[in-house]
Every structure is written in C-alpha cells, then in structure tokens.
Amino acid sequence: MRIALFTEVFPPKIDGITTRLSATLPELVKLEHEVTVFAPASAGDFPGVDVVRVPALPFPPYPGLSAALPDPRIVARLAWLRPHVVHAVGPVCLGAWGVLAARALGLPLVASFHTDLVRYAAGYRLGFAKSALRRWLAAIHGLAHANLCPSSATRHELMEQGVPRAGIWRGGVDAQRFHPDQRSLAMRARLSAGRPDLPLLLYVGRLAREKHIESLAWVMDELPEARLALIGDGPDRARLERVFRKLPVHFAGFLAGDELAAAFASGDVFVMPSTTETLGFVALEAMASGVPVVAADAGGLRDVVRHGENGLLYDPAARKGALAPIQRLLASRGLRLELARMGRKTAENASWEAETRRLVAAYELAIERARR
C-alpha cells in the first residue's frame, strides 16, 4: 500500500520516536509498502523512503525540536500522492496539518500517541497552555479512524480524555544489536571513570527534567561503593552536572551504534526513574543486553517490566524508592542473573517485524473504517 507518514521529528535527531521510525520504516519497505515521510526541514535522507521536508521554526523551550509551519503544498502533495492511508506520528504541528489535510481529502487516517506533552508542559514553563494543549490533542486524535499508543497505561489515559478508537502499537527491540555478548571491559572502565571493579549503574536517555534523573542523587548518597553512568544528552545536562558534582557519577554523553550496545551490556543494573514514559525503549534495550532493570512503577514501564519476573519496580513517590531494589540486586548475583535471563527472553519476543505487522493491521482497519 501507499503510506503517507507525518512526523514531528526524524533522523538524524535521536529520541524514542525516531528510534521507532528508524526500526519500523525498513520493515515497511521490506513488506513492499511505498512510504512517503513528511518531516521538518532538518530531516535527513532515509533508504527506500521518499522524504518531503516541510519548513519549520526552532522551538526555543526545547532545543532540537522545531515547529512546522502551515503549508498548503502539503494538501497538494497528498492529493497527488493519493496514499491508501495517512499516519500522523505524535501529531502536534506538522502532524496536525497532515491530519487536517487527510480529512479534507477523505483519506483513511491513523494517529499515534507517543509523548505525554501535557505532563511535560509545566517543566518547560508552558503550564499555562496545558488545558489548551489537552483539548487540541484530543481534537486531533478524535479525527482519526484509528488511534495507536505504546502501552495499556497510555491507552487508558487517552480513553479517559475522550479519544476514541484507541489501540496499542508497542515498540520492539533489535535483540541482535543489543546483546549480552557486547559486554566490554574497556567500556565498563570508561563508564565507571576507571573503576570497573565497582558496581556500575546505568541510565540511558534524554537528560531532561521530566526524566527525574536528579532523584538518583539521593540513591547514590547511600551507595558510595557504586558508580553511576548517565548516557545521553539534553537540555538539563548543566543542572544535573551541578546536582551530581560531589557524587561518583560519570556523564558519558551521547553514544550510538556499537558503542551504545557495549555500554548497555557493560553495566550491572539499569535504572529508569522517569514517571512519564509512554513505553520505555531503553528498558527493552537493557533487557536485550542482559542487564536487570529497576524502573519507576509508572506509565508504560509497567507494560515492559513485570515486578519480580523480568525486573523490579519501585514507588517513585518515595524519596529513595529506587535504593532498596538496587541494593537487593547488587547483593544477589543469583537474582541479577535470573532477572537478566527473563529480561532477555522478554526482548527476544518483542521484534520490530512483529510490531510492524501489527501496525499494518491498524492501517487496514483504518481503511475499512473509512470505507464504512
């Protein structure tokens, strides 16, 4: 089928949405679908995909993001392309123009929800816009013939907000790239600032306020024998460097490819303190790498981490909630190995091929609903 996909972000930018797209698009091409991507002007090329770049302005509250401008050429291009389905990924600006253009042309429409922007708004001094943003997103998703979200928790929240026809499109993981065999003593020494003999905790992701990374300072106060590596970058890095300046914490910066795979596999425990994850790709990548996960009992992480089975959850409202499960894992090699084994099994059952076939089924459902 011909697919027109609108996205607010696209490679080379790295985040959860671009990770999803970078894995999904090759699978769609492999299934012989024709894909045209409408993305901001900063978008790069992508093998097998036609990329249409739309003018956009920088979004000052969050460096690296841009807001697409209304462009009548979108409607003209869609009318010429005449896709079988339009997919708006995280529609806010560019995605919203795609939604409106699709409905104006009578095209089947899928919208997928990935980022809890309403919850993030206050952290970027946009709290005054929360109500308007909530209504805007509900209206945009209400126009879709099928809505998708990454977890059951997110689906429940969308339905409570009145968003209809909500299904689930979970993410997958490349269990060949992220693998226990990638473990590296050299990488472990690098992440631990030269102390590979000490327990090594990992966080991988954006360094941003909504991730609640500073909560790990209270944990590290109680674990002087351990080291913490923060892998990633973001707008909150300078503040976090001040928060952790007297603690054994290493800021590794942005890693990708084989370096990232080696970093994941070289830790002892992966910690995810965020309460706003709609899925938590990094938790799946840690599991694939054979590293046990300790995660906040919130949002989409509950769909990935099953407490006591393939990881441990903790109450994020408790000031040092992550401390007890981390201590429990560091004290028991047997528990670490068992949770790592079950986490790896979870990752092996979450392939991108399977998730992309579910996405195509959602496209077919939207086409059928549009016909009716």
Summary of the structure (lengths in Angstrom):
residues: 372
radius of gyration: 20.8
end to end distance: 19.0
largest distance: 63.5
contacts: 1307
relative contact order: 0.12
helix: 44%
strand: 19%
